[in-house]
């Protein structure tokens, strides 16, 4: 297989080095701060107008490495019985660029007096895929992909379920139900948008009056790809600052921190580095996070939002 074709296929190998049709959705170390991307049932759950902006720079110093940017906004409506939101994504790896735009809607019910809720959600939008091989160096100028540019737009749907309270959550979702095929300029199928399934869970456990323990996990499943499991162990101090470590099974380890500058504004940073064969070729991955929660109501007391 020639250099250009290898670059095309690399887009589906972000999360695994074992299978060509591996997990294709962008991976996050700060996944528990951006749940709307993979679960539309999360929309409105923070009971504020919530903004999240996140950028990930993966495999620094690795040529053609993934770079991803997310932005999301969501809010409760109809007396907190429903939620509505939207999220945008731009992801680039090698010569492939994907821009996604989705609208998210959720509906939930209160299950008990403790405020535990169960929500279901749907999302709808489109993925805009483009490939640009015009600026690549190839060994064979007769390669049919040499100098080619092509793009494709595919609509899609997502669904999820989310059970949560003030100190815990469990979610199950698939952000892209349709397995869309993408074709190049020669009408050959170049990729298949695989269906991904996400299971997430987390809780907050008080250790004393100052410190709280916040473990969380994400398990990702894609047909014909290895199961991916992320584990985060964080500690919160004074509900203002948290720091911890993450482990991605057989792939990477890292650290992350988050600081609440004001009551509604947070800044976070994550760094992870591979523990597999890739560790010899790059210098780890960086994530930068900004969140802002805006509320129309000035309440005398607001329960801290941990998720």
N, C-alpha and C positions, 0 to 999 in steps of 0.2 A: 504494500500500500504506500502511495506516495505521500510526500510531506503535507500537501494541502488536505488530502482526505483524512489524514491523521488529526489535523487541527479541527476538522469538522466533528469527528467522532469524540474528540476530547471533551466537548460540551456535555456529553452524557456520562463522563467518568469522574465528575467532581468528587463524589462521595465514596468511590471505591476504585481500586486498581485491579479488581478481579474480573468484572464483567463489563462488556461494552455497553449494553443497555442497563446501566446502573441508575442510581438515584440521580435525578436531574434537577429537582427543586433546590434552590440555594440553601446552604446550611448556615446556621447561626449558633454562636455560643451564647448570646444574650437572647435566646428564643423566648424566655419567660417575660421579657419586656416588650415583645412585639407579637402577641398571640393572634391578632386579627389577620395577619398574613396567611396563616394556615388553618384558622378556625373562624368562620363567619359568625358562629354562635356567641363569640366573645363581644360582639358589638353592643355597646350600651352598658356593659357590666360594671364599669367604673363609676357610674352615676354622675359623670361630668362630661363635658366636651373634651375629649382626650386626643392630643396630637403626639405622634411618635415619628421621629426621623432617625434613621440608622444607616450607617455606611460600613461596609466590610471590604477590607483589602486582604485577599487571601493569597497565601504562598508568596510573600514578598520576595523579590529578586528572581522569581521564576518567570521566564518569558511566556507571555500570553496567559498569565494567571487570572483567575476570576476576580472581578471587581463588581460589587453590588451596592445599590442604594435603594432604600425603602422610605416610603412616607405613608402614614395612615392617619385618619381622623374618624372618630365615631362618637355617638351620643345616644343617651336614652331618649325615648319619645313616649307619648301616651301614658304619662304617669309611671314611667319606668317599666311598663309592661312589654315594651318593644325597644329595639335598638336599631340604629341605622348608621352606616359608615361607608368609607371607601378607602381603598389602598392602591398605591402605585408602586411599581417596581421597575428598575432598570438593571440589567445584569449583562455583563460582557465577559466572554472568555475566548481568547484567540481572535478569530475573525467572525465569531458569532455574537450577535447582540439581540437581547430579548427585552422588550418593553411591555409591561402588563398593566392593565387598568381594570379594576373590579369594584363593584358596588356590593355592600354587605347589608343584610337584613336579618334581624333575630327577633324571636318572640319567646318570652319566658314566663314561668309561674313560680310563685312562692310556695315552698313545700312545708315550712314549719315556722314556729314563732321565733326561732333563732335566726331567721333571715336566709336560710339556705334556699337556693333557687336552681331551677333546671331550665336551660334555654336550648332552643334549636335554631339553626341559622342556615341561610342560603346565600350564595354569592353568584354574581353573573358579570361577565366581562369578556375580555379578549386578550390574546397574546400576539404581539407583533414581532415576528422573527425576521432577522436580516442577516445575510452573509456577504462579506466583502473580501474577495481574494485578489483585489487589484494591486495591493501593496506588499504582497508576499514574495519571498525569494524561493524559487523552485529549482530542482535539479533537471527537470524535463519540461521545456517550454511547450511541448505538445500535449501536456496534461489537459484534459478537457475542462478542468475547473480553473485553469490559469486565467486570471483577469476577470473572472466571472463575478457578477453581483446579482443577487436575487433576494426576494423577500416574500413573506407569507403572513397572512392574518387569520387567526383561528379563534372563534368564540369558544367559551367554555363555561362550565358551571361548577360550583363547589358546595359542600354541605358539611355540617358539623353539629355536635351536641356538646353541651358544656354544663357541668354541675359544679356549683361553687358556693362558698360562704365567705365570711370575713377572713378566715385563716386557712382555707384549703380550696383546691380545685381539681377536677378531673375532666379531661376532654378527649373526644375522638372525632376525627375529621378527615376529609379528603378534599383538598382545595381545587383539584381539577378532575372532574368525573370523566370527561370525554378524553379518549386517547387519540388525539389528533395527529395525523401524518403530515409531514412537511415535504414539499417537493422543490427540487432545484430547477434551474433554467432548462435542463435537459429532460425534465419530467421524471427524474429518478427520485425515489423516496430517500431522503437524507436523514430523517430522524422520526422518532415516534415519541409523542408526549405521553410518557408512562403515567399511569394512575398511582398516586402516592397516598399512603395512609399514615396518619399521625396520632399517636396516643401520648397524652401529656398528663402530668400530675404534679402537685406540689402542696406544701403545707408550711405553716409557721408555728414553731414551738417555742414558747417562752422558757428561757433558761434561768433568768433572774430579772430584776427590775430594769436592767440596762441592756442585756444581750438577748437576742432571739435567734433561733436556728431556723434556716429556711432551705430545706432540701427540695429539689425538683428534678424531674426527669422528662425526657422526650424519647419515644421509641418510634422509629420510622421504618415502614415496610413498603417495599416496591417489588412486584413480581420480577423474578429473574435477577435479583440483586441481593446482596447480603443484608441482613437485618442490622440497622444502625441504632445504637443506644447512647444517649447523652445523659450524664449525671452531673448536677450542680450541687455544691454544698456551700451555702452562704451564711454569714453571720451578720445580723443587723445590730447596730449600736444606736441607742436613743431614738430609734425610728428616723434617723437622719443619714446614716452612712452604713453601707454594707459592702463586705468584701468576702471573696471565697474562691473556690477552685472548681474546675470542670474536668470531666474525663469523657472522651468519646471512644467507645469500645474498640480496641485494636487500631486506633487511628491517631488520636491526638490528646493532649492535655493542655490546660491553660489556667489563667487566673482572670478575675474580673472584679471591678469595683463600681460603685454607684454612690453619688452624693446628692442629697436633696439641698439645693442652694436656697430655695424658698419653699413655702408650703406646697406650691403647685409646679415647681420647676426642678427637673432632675438632669444630671449629666452622668453618663456612664462610659466605661472603657473596658474592653476585653482583649486579651491576647492569648492565642493558643498556638502550639507548635506540634508538628507531627512526631509520632513515635514509631512510624513505619519507614519504609524505604525512602520516602520523600524527604526525610530529615536531612539528607546529604545535599539537597539541591536548592533549598530555599530557607528563608529566615522567619518562618511563622506567619500568622495571620493577625490582623488588627481589626477591631470594631470600635466605632464611636457612636454613642447614643445620646439623643436629646429628647426629653418628654415634657409635655406641658398639659396640665389639667385646668380647665376653665369652668367655673360654676357660676350660674346666674344667682343662686341663692346663697346668702351669707348665713350659714348655720352656726349656732352657738357651739356645737360640737360635731365634728366629723370623724367617723371611724377611719383609721389609717387604711389606705389601699395598698395591699401587699402584692397584688397581681393585676 
